[in-house]
Amino acid sequence: MNVLLLSPQFPPNFQRFSTALKEAGANVLGIGDSPYDSLDRGLKAALSEYFHLDNMSEYEGLFRATAFLTYKHGRIDRIDSHNEHWLGLEAQLRHDFNVFGQKPADLAFCRRKSGMKEVFRLAGVPAPPGEVAASAEQIRAFVKRHGFPVIFKPDVGVGAESVFRVDSEEQLAGTLAYPPKGCMVEKFIEGSLFSFDGLTDREGNIVFCASHRVSSGIMEIITERRPVHYYYTREIPPRVEDLGRKAVRAFRVRERFFHVEFLVGEGGDCAALEINVRPPGGCSLDMMNWACDIDLYQAWARSVVCGESHFDYERKYHVAHVGRRQSLRYRRSHEDVLRELSRLLVDHRPFPKLFSIAMGDYVYFLRHPDLETLRGAICFIEEQA
């Protein structure tokens, strides 16, 4: 089986996809914008061939590189990147080379937030009211129906990129003076942010699932530079799991990771924000591995290569990502954290600049079977001077 991975070197933890595929018996090919000599030794050993392409965003060059690898190695059986940035290009390549998986038509529903809302509605999954912002008159009519505050967000986008909140007529007038293009307007809903994450087999059956809770909204974390942490829990909130499973079925997620975001109100009301048909961001895959002492990279690879659809696991630990910001002063030093929390620490490292605004400049990963113990450790790290 020939499996082509786009940008197999980034992010660094995703290099494990290449080694897991090789271990499962695949012939692993790569196309990336990093020179071959810069690749890690383990990644080089996993790749049968690597095509260096300076500009991967230019589709003609990516198509030619894929055609060359097909000519040399035979039919490509899978194309993937597990990365939001390349979803559109990999879908087009699958279409043009007749490869199993998501095609461009699928992205209208699982990448565009307007398309997501329609699928959520048909599946009976509650979601905040929202629509594509087409004109000032339409936006004002939406605000009249639903009231302030409202959220503006790109119809195609990830995380809190270019997302902002409007709370008053004055702010709305300023927004409409320079109306954002390609945006949705959405009713703002209060609640805590939870995820429903996991992996499906070739038939779309969920073979693994987990849920994390975020310290506050991603928009607030980024715009206000708030401290950030999130943690996977041993138990999934029942309503989150029920609606998450409905969403995964409705979006026909097959042989892929998924990440569904929900807002859960104080009364237990649950509303779906969006679905990402890819692994959750940051080091979430590693966190789920640490929570269960498993290898999801290997599980995905064996599903692709061997068609395996059974996966035993137990959620043994609650696992947290706790990010510190260079702009904040903390009561405890780095040395204090290492000394006092050594029994909970799984790893700690500087985080890539590309992700540090949302995830923190330096990150500690903690795990413990007791949630209150984990929360206490999070507070120990986050307490400011």
VENKA-V73452 format. One record per residue. N is the residue number from 1. SS is DSSP state (A for helix, B for strand, O for the rest). Layout:
# VENKA-V73452
n: {N	N}
ss: {SS	SS}
This chain:
# VENKA-V73452
n: {1	2	3	4	5	6	7	8	9	10	11	12	13	14	15	16	17	18	19	20	21	22	23	24	25	26	27	28	29	30	31	32	33	34	35	36	37	38	39	40	41	42	43	44	45	46	47	48	49	50	51	52	53	54	55	56	57	58	59	60	61	62	63	64	65	66	67	68	69	70	71	72	73	74	75	76	77	78	79	80	81	82	83	84	85	86	87	88	89	90	91	92	93	94	95	96	97	98	99	100	101	102	103	104	105	106	107	108	109	110	111	112	113	114	115	116	117	118	119	120	121	122	123	124	125	126	127	128	129	130	131	132	133	134	135	136	137	138	139	140	141	142	143	144	145	146	147	148	149	150	151	152	153	154	155	156	157	158	159	160	161	162	163	164	165	166	167	168	169	170	171	172	173	174	175	176	177	178	179	180	181	182	183	184	185	186	187	188	189	190	191	192	193	194	195	196	197	198	199	200	201	202	203	204	205	206	207	208	209	210	211	212	213	214	215	216	217	218	219	220	221	222	223	224	225	226	227	228	229	230	231	232	233	234	235	236	237	238	239	240	241	242	243	244	245	246	247	248	249	250	251	252	253	254	255	256	257	258	259	260	261	262	263	264	265	266	267	268	269	270	271	272	273	274	275	276	277	278	279	280	281	282	283	284	285	286	287	288	289	290	291	292	293	294	295	296	297	298	299	300	301	302	303	304	305	306	307	308	309	310	311	312	313	314	315	316	317	318	319	320	321	322	323	324	325	326	327	328	329	330	331	332	333	334	335	336	337	338	339	340	341	342	343	344	345	346	347	348	349	350	351	352	353	354	355	356	357	358	359	360	361	362	363	364	365	366	367	368	369	370	371	372	373	374	375	376	377	378	379	380	381	382	383	384	385}
ss: {O	B	B	B	B	B	O	O	O	O	O	A	A	A	A	A	A	A	A	A	A	A	A	A	O	O	B	B	B	B	B	B	O	O	O	A	A	A	O	O	A	A	A	A	A	A	B	B	B	B	B	B	O	O	O	O	O	O	A	A	A	A	A	A	A	A	A	A	A	A	A	A	A	O	O	O	O	B	B	B	O	O	O	A	A	A	A	A	A	A	A	A	A	A	A	A	O	O	O	O	O	O	O	A	A	A	A	A	A	A	O	B	A	A	A	A	A	A	A	A	A	A	A	O	O	O	B	O	O	B	B	B	O	O	O	A	A	A	A	A	A	A	A	A	A	A	O	O	O	B	B	B	B	B	O	B	O	O	O	O	O	O	O	B	B	B	O	O	A	A	A	A	A	A	A	A	A	O	O	O	O	O	B	B	B	B	B	O	O	O	O	B	B	B	B	B	B	B	B	B	O	O	O	O	O	B	B	B	B	B	O	B	B	B	O	O	O	A	A	A	A	A	A	O	O	O	O	B	B	B	B	B	O	O	O	O	O	A	A	A	A	A	A	A	A	A	A	A	A	A	O	O	O	O	O	O	B	B	B	B	B	B	B	B	O	O	O	O	O	B	B	B	B	B	B	B	O	O	O	O	O	O	O	A	A	A	A	A	A	A	A	A	O	O	O	A	A	A	A	A	A	A	A	A	A	A	O	O	O	O	O	O	O	O	O	O	O	B	B	B	B	B	B	B	O	O	O	O	O	B	O	O	O	A	A	A	A	A	A	A	O	O	O	O	B	B	B	B	B	B	O	O	A	A	A	A	A	A	A	O	O	B	B	B	B	B	B	B	O	O	A	A	A	A	A	A	A	A	A	A	A	A	O	B	O}
